[in-house]
Amino acid sequence: MIKISKSPWLLHYDGSSCNGCDIEVLACLTPVYDVERFGVVNTGNPKHADIFLITGGINRQNEMVVKQIYSQMPENKVVVAVGICACDGGIFKDCYNILGGVDKVIPVDIYVPGCAARPEAIIDGVVKAIALLDEKRERKQISAAALHKEA
């Protein structure tokens, strides 16, 4: 079990998936898998989100939406690409309108492959994202303390 300093808020966005991964993400919220036991809170507001969980590939219509959501999130954010389509475009990567995986438009920190990604794998990716988020927060505190010490 990892130590969580604050409860991270998670924003789920469906890029252009077949909804297979979305159903598995929703399964993670049920009492069977219960991702909230790790302190994760699901939110719909990017200004409150710490973890950006994306399913599906990126197409020309949602490219700007994904960039806008990412830019609205506060610093020390983590991006999790869920499913093979979000990782590299999946079976749709050769389609005329698919740009590819999420990393074509924003930086991705954690990849959770699968078609559809299993709830266990998604939860593992979320736990890794929580650990990375805590690490980023700690690095920011250390650098802020160092700047304060110099002044």
Summary of the structure (lengths in Angstrom):
residues: 151
radius of gyration: 15.9
end to end distance: 37.7
largest distance: 54.5
contacts: 488
relative contact order: 0.20
helix: 44%
strand: 18%
